[in-house]
Amino acid sequence: MPASADLGTAAVRRASDVPPLVDADEFPPAQHFIGGEFVGATSGSSLDVVDPCSEEVLAQVPDGTAEDVDRAVAAAVAAKADWARVVPKDRSELLHAIADRLAERTELLVNLESANTGKPIRVAQDDVAGTIDTFRFMAGALRATTSMAAGDYVADHLSVIRREPVGVVGVVTPWNYPLMMAAWKIAPVLAAGNTLVIKPSEQTPLTTLKFAELVGDLLPAGVLNVVTGRGSAVGARLSEHPDVDMVALTGSVNSGRAVARGAAETLKRVHLELGGKAPVVIFPDADLAAAASALRVAGYWNSGQECGAACRVLVHESIAEEFVDRLVAEVRDLVVGEPLAGEEVEIGPLVSKAHFDRVLGYLERAEEEGARAAVGGGALDGPGYFLAPTVLVDVPDGAEISREEVFGPVVTVETFRDEDEAVRRANEVPFGLSASVWTENARRSHDIAARLDAGTVWVNSHLVLANEVPWGGFKGSGYGRDLSIYALDDYSRTKHVMHNHGR
């Protein structure tokens, strides 16, 4: 970190003389959830769950093995036939019951998520609200699925299209949104009539285990199973297991590659929601104040640990200086702190020491390549994995920091001269998850949005999500769609049945 760095926020806001977010008796059992009950692991090994604010061990969970996965998959296989026969109305009511149970325990889930991840309370509240709404949406959507009309498409032959569950789905979820990303998978998987085995991140497994504890009695035994552990053991076994019909992962590109390789041997379906490097294309006629204000949230929400984060600004050279001034003013005022340090806290720590070091490495290499921190650019005093919210300018074309996913509170700013250059540079990264366009010209907004190679493109906003619309990417950002009725399509299969009714 350069000695002259402007870290913006002078210090991490700390909590003092306050009780812990979660009492010891409110933590979930430190076991796997298999066949409707918490069970011991086949291995005596455990994994530490670390509080990223204090760097102290918060809890321990089993370091799962392939044998644990096999037990969980066997339970899911045993339950899948009966669960697949549950009619939509009854499945819908169960999903509503799950949402009701979660809503009753909102405060506990918010506090547990904050304790495990270091998220500000406002971020964790949004996560839990989104989790509940995901189950409510899927509870309704599963009762209104559509298909092509039955009919005679060949003389004297009636064609009927059936929509069926895939079977057993293996799910791998990330550490940045542990509970909400679990819901994005669990809700449509169950809604479509499948059973599942889920592996939460070994760094943030607590709310997924708590979810199983809270709602496990609502579901038939074996429909939902949770196995904790490392991706190299639990995730790999889920990918290759012959009785797992599909694997769904939200995670890094490397994790996606590993899952796809493991699934290839048995030709199972794969659903991948991977990383992003969202370009934010700002034209001269844009409302710069609105753009800077939006990026204060969209670039730094969840400490930038967000695959759709507005992390790569491409701004027209004629307005670049003014926009940078506005953005730096917004970022300098961001409040960094622990969850219990007050409602004003907007930025928490990074999730782990390894990730903290990774992001710092990106900043050091960016400086070596010629980029300059207009604000931020380094670590804040510990304990904890806190990083100053950062805006990098003078970023060379093609620099590592502008092409790779940093996954921290870091926004880069580059300039362009014309529309063609803006589109070319926005599309030249290997990701294609999301992007945004900022302009008051309606024709330009439609044209540029169509030319950007991303699964979601916002116009004059960024990182606004709803359960009714799909989320997923192109290129290195994976394939498949979360949220919306498209997720139900992903977790089901269509069967054509033709009846000869000629007489």
JOMO-V415017 format. One record per residue. N is the residue number from 1. RES is the residue in one small letter. SS is DSSP state (2 for helix, 1 for strand, 0 for the rest). PHI is phi in whole degrees, 0 to 359 (999 if undefined). PSI is psi as a letter, one per 40 degrees, with the letter a starting at -180 (* if undefined). Layout:
N/RES/SS/PHI/PSI
N/RES/SS/PHI/PSI
This chain:
1/m/0/999/h
2/p/0/295/i
3/a/0/298/d
4/s/0/269/e
5/a/0/301/h
6/d/0/266/g
7/l/0/282/e
8/g/0/69/c
9/t/0/291/h
10/a/0/292/d
11/a/0/204/i
12/v/0/283/h
13/r/1/284/h
14/r/0/252/i
15/a/0/268/i
16/s/0/219/i
17/d/0/54/f
18/v/0/234/i
19/p/0/293/i
20/p/0/295/i
21/l/0/299/d
22/v/0/227/h
23/d/0/288/i
24/a/2/302/d
25/d/2/282/e
26/e/2/264/e
27/f/0/289/i
28/p/0/288/i
29/p/0/302/i
30/a/0/273/g
31/q/0/216/i
32/h/1/286/i
33/f/1/247/h
34/i/1/224/h
35/g/0/63/f
36/g/0/88/e
37/e/1/209/i
38/f/1/280/h
39/v/1/227/i
40/g/0/289/i
41/a/0/275/i
42/t/0/285/e
43/s/0/250/i
44/g/0/276/e
45/s/0/281/i
46/s/1/225/i
47/l/1/241/h
48/d/1/283/h
49/v/1/254/h
50/v/1/256/h
51/d/0/286/h
52/p/0/288/e
53/c/0/277/d
54/s/0/254/e
55/e/0/67/e
56/e/0/261/i
57/v/1/289/h
58/l/1/268/d
59/a/1/195/i
60/q/1/227/i
61/v/1/227/i
62/p/1/298/i
63/d/0/272/g
64/g/0/298/i
65/t/0/237/i
66/a/2/299/d
67/e/2/295/d
68/d/2/297/d
69/v/2/298/d
70/d/2/300/d
71/r/2/297/d
72/a/2/292/d
73/v/2/295/d
74/a/2/299/d
75/a/2/295/d
76/a/2/293/d
77/v/2/295/d
78/a/2/296/d
79/a/2/268/e
80/k/2/290/d
81/a/2/294/d
82/d/2/293/d
83/w/2/295/d
84/a/2/296/d
85/r/0/273/e
86/v/0/293/h
87/v/0/287/i
88/p/2/307/d
89/k/2/302/d
90/d/2/289/d
91/r/2/297/d
92/s/2/300/d
93/e/2/296/d
94/l/2/294/d
95/l/2/294/d
96/h/2/297/d
97/a/2/295/d
98/i/2/299/d
99/a/2/300/d
100/d/2/297/d
101/r/2/297/d
102/l/2/295/d
103/a/2/298/d
104/e/2/295/d
105/r/0/247/f
106/t/2/303/d
107/e/2/299/d
108/l/2/298/d
109/l/2/295/d
110/v/2/300/d
111/n/2/293/d
112/l/2/293/d
113/e/2/295/d
114/s/2/296/d
115/a/2/297/d
116/n/2/284/d
117/t/2/254/e
118/g/0/82/e
119/k/0/300/i
120/p/0/303/i
121/i/2/303/d
122/r/2/296/d
123/v/2/288/d
124/a/2/296/d
125/q/2/298/d
126/d/2/296/d
127/d/2/299/d
128/v/2/291/d
129/a/2/299/d
130/g/2/295/d
131/t/2/299/d
132/i/2/297/d
133/d/2/294/d
134/t/2/300/d
135/f/2/292/d
136/r/2/294/d
137/f/2/297/d
138/m/2/295/d
139/a/2/298/d
140/g/2/279/d
141/a/2/296/d
142/l/0/292/e
143/r/0/268/e
144/a/0/227/f
145/t/0/292/i
146/t/0/237/i
147/s/0/204/i
148/m/0/295/i
149/a/0/291/i
150/a/0/295/i
151/g/1/178/i
152/d/1/270/h
153/y/1/263/e
154/v/1/230/i
155/a/0/307/h
156/d/0/66/e
157/h/1/230/h
158/l/1/271/h
159/s/1/261/h
160/v/1/234/h
161/i/1/258/h
162/r/1/261/i
163/r/1/252/h
164/e/1/237/i
165/p/1/295/i
166/v/0/287/d
167/g/0/135/b
168/v/1/261/h
169/v/1/247/h
170/g/1/269/h
171/v/1/238/h
172/v/1/235/h
173/t/0/243/i
174/p/0/266/i
175/w/0/268/e
176/n/0/280/d
177/y/0/226/g
178/p/2/302/d
179/l/2/283/d
180/m/2/293/d
181/m/2/292/d
182/a/2/297/d
183/a/2/296/d
184/w/2/301/d
185/k/2/264/d
186/i/2/299/d
187/a/2/300/d
188/p/2/289/d
189/v/2/298/d
190/l/2/291/d
191/a/2/301/d
192/a/0/280/e
193/g/0/95/e
194/n/0/264/i
195/t/1/256/i
196/l/1/208/i
197/v/1/235/h
198/i/1/246/h
199/k/1/249/h
200/p/0/285/i
201/s/0/302/h
202/e/0/295/e
203/q/0/277/d
204/t/0/222/g
205/p/0/268/e
206/l/2/291/d
207/t/2/287/d
208/t/2/291/d
209/l/2/295/d
210/k/2/294/d
211/f/2/304/d
212/a/2/298/d
213/e/2/296/d
214/l/2/286/d
215/v/2/245/e
216/g/2/303/d
217/d/2/287/e
218/l/2/279/e
219/l/0/249/i
220/p/0/301/i
221/a/0/303/h
222/g/0/94/e
223/v/0/291/d
224/l/1/241/h
225/n/1/224/i
226/v/1/234/h
227/v/0/235/h
228/t/0/270/i
229/g/0/146/a
230/r/0/274/i
231/g/2/298/d
232/s/2/294/d
233/a/2/251/c
234/v/2/288/d
235/g/2/297/d
236/a/2/295/d
237/r/2/292/d
238/l/2/301/d
239/s/2/295/d
240/e/2/262/e
241/h/0/299/h
242/p/0/293/d
243/d/0/265/e
244/v/0/268/h
245/d/0/272/e
246/m/1/202/i
247/v/1/237/h
248/a/1/238/h
249/l/1/228/h
250/t/1/246/h
251/g/0/178/a
252/s/0/282/i
253/v/2/299/d
254/n/2/297/d
255/s/2/296/d
256/g/2/297/d
257/r/2/299/d
258/a/2/296/d
259/v/2/295/d
260/a/2/296/d
261/r/2/296/d
262/g/2/295/d
263/a/2/282/e
264/a/2/296/d
265/e/0/298/d
266/t/0/258/e
267/l/0/55/f
268/k/0/281/i
269/r/1/291/i
270/v/1/228/h
271/h/1/238/h
272/l/1/234/h
273/e/1/242/h
274/l/0/249/a
275/g/0/282/i
276/g/0/209/i
277/k/0/213/g
278/a/0/292/h
279/p/1/283/i
280/v/1/242/h
281/v/1/263/h
282/i/1/246/h
283/f/0/267/i
284/p/0/300/d
285/d/0/269/e
286/a/0/290/i
287/d/0/280/g
288/l/2/292/d
289/a/2/296/d
290/a/2/294/d
291/a/2/296/d
292/a/2/296/d
293/s/2/295/d
294/a/2/295/d
295/l/2/288/d
296/r/2/305/d
297/v/2/270/d
298/a/2/292/d
299/g/0/273/d
300/y/0/232/e
301/w/2/302/h
302/n/2/58/f
303/s/2/60/f
304/g/2/75/e
305/q/0/274/g
306/e/0/211/h
307/c/0/291/e
308/g/0/258/e
309/a/0/303/i
310/a/0/281/g
311/c/0/257/e
312/r/1/227/g
313/v/1/274/h
314/l/1/244/h
315/v/1/242/i
316/h/1/300/h
317/e/0/300/d
318/s/0/289/d
319/i/0/238/e
320/a/2/299/d
321/e/2/297/d
322/e/2/296/d
323/f/2/295/d
324/v/2/300/d
325/d/2/301/d
326/r/2/294/d
327/l/2/294/d
328/v/2/299/d
329/a/2/298/d
330/e/2/293/d
331/v/2/290/d
332/r/2/299/d
333/d/0/270/e
334/l/0/299/h
335/v/0/262/h
336/v/1/257/h
337/g/1/181/a
338/e/0/280/i
339/p/2/303/d
340/l/2/273/e
341/a/2/277/e
342/g/0/131/i
343/e/0/293/e
344/e/0/285/e
345/v/0/297/h
346/e/0/248/d
347/i/1/234/h
348/g/0/258/a
349/p/0/282/i
350/l/0/287/i
351/v/0/285/d
352/s/0/205/i
353/k/2/297/d
354/a/2/298/d
355/h/2/289/d
356/f/2/305/d
357/d/2/295/d
358/r/2/296/d
359/v/2/293/d
360/l/2/299/d
361/g/2/298/d
362/y/2/298/d
363/l/2/294/d
364/e/2/296/d
365/r/2/290/d
366/a/2/297/d
367/e/2/297/d
368/e/2/297/d
369/e/0/277/e
370/g/0/111/e
371/a/0/289/i
372/r/1/231/h
373/a/1/277/h
374/a/1/288/d
375/v/1/203/i
376/g/0/78/a
377/g/0/104/e
378/g/0/201/a
379/a/1/280/i
380/l/0/259/i
381/d/0/302/h
382/g/0/278/a
383/p/0/285/i
384/g/0/100/i
385/y/0/258/f
386/f/0/266/h
387/l/1/234/h
388/a/0/293/h
389/p/0/305/h
390/t/1/233/i
391/v/1/238/h
392/l/1/255/h
393/v/1/238/i
394/d/0/56/f
395/v/0/279/h
396/p/0/295/i
397/d/0/300/h
398/g/0/84/e
399/a/0/297/i
400/e/2/306/d
401/i/2/296/d
402/s/2/265/e
403/r/2/246/d
404/e/0/256/i
405/e/0/283/h
406/v/0/278/d
407/f/0/64/f
408/g/0/211/a
409/p/0/281/g
410/v/1/227/h
411/v/1/240/h
412/t/1/259/i
413/v/1/234/h
414/e/1/234/i
415/t/1/243/i
416/f/1/222/i
417/r/0/257/d
418/d/0/214/i
419/e/2/299/d
420/d/2/299/d
421/e/2/294/d
422/a/2/299/d
423/v/2/293/d
424/r/2/301/d
425/r/2/287/d
426/a/2/297/d
427/n/2/270/e
428/e/0/279/e
429/v/0/280/i
430/p/0/284/e
431/f/1/262/i
432/g/1/204/f
433/l/0/274/d
434/s/1/207/i
435/a/1/197/i
436/s/1/218/i
437/v/1/236/h
438/w/1/239/h
439/t/0/196/i
440/e/0/263/e
441/n/0/269/h
442/a/2/296/d
443/r/2/296/d
444/r/2/298/d
445/s/2/297/d
446/h/2/295/d
447/d/2/294/d
448/i/2/293/d
449/a/2/301/d
450/a/2/291/d
451/r/2/272/e
452/l/0/279/h
453/d/0/269/g
454/a/0/215/i
455/g/0/289/d
456/t/1/228/h
457/v/1/233/h
458/w/1/265/i
459/v/1/242/h
460/n/0/60/f
461/s/0/197/i
462/h/0/198/h
463/l/0/67/f
464/v/0/257/h
465/l/0/239/i
466/a/0/210/i
467/n/0/294/d
468/e/0/284/e
469/v/0/242/i
470/p/0/284/i
471/w/1/227/h
472/g/0/170/i
473/g/0/234/a
474/f/1/244/i
475/k/1/52/b
476/g/0/289/e
477/s/0/274/e
478/g/1/98/a
479/y/1/210/i
480/g/0/97/i
481/r/0/230/h
482/d/1/267/i
483/l/0/63/i
484/s/2/66/i
485/i/2/291/e
486/y/2/294/d
487/a/2/295/d
488/l/2/298/d
489/d/2/298/d
490/d/2/298/d
491/y/0/261/f
492/s/1/223/i
493/r/1/230/i
494/t/1/254/i
495/k/1/232/h
496/h/1/263/h
497/v/1/244/h
498/m/1/245/h
499/h/1/250/h
500/n/1/278/h
501/h/0/246/e
502/g/0/295/i
503/r/0/229/*
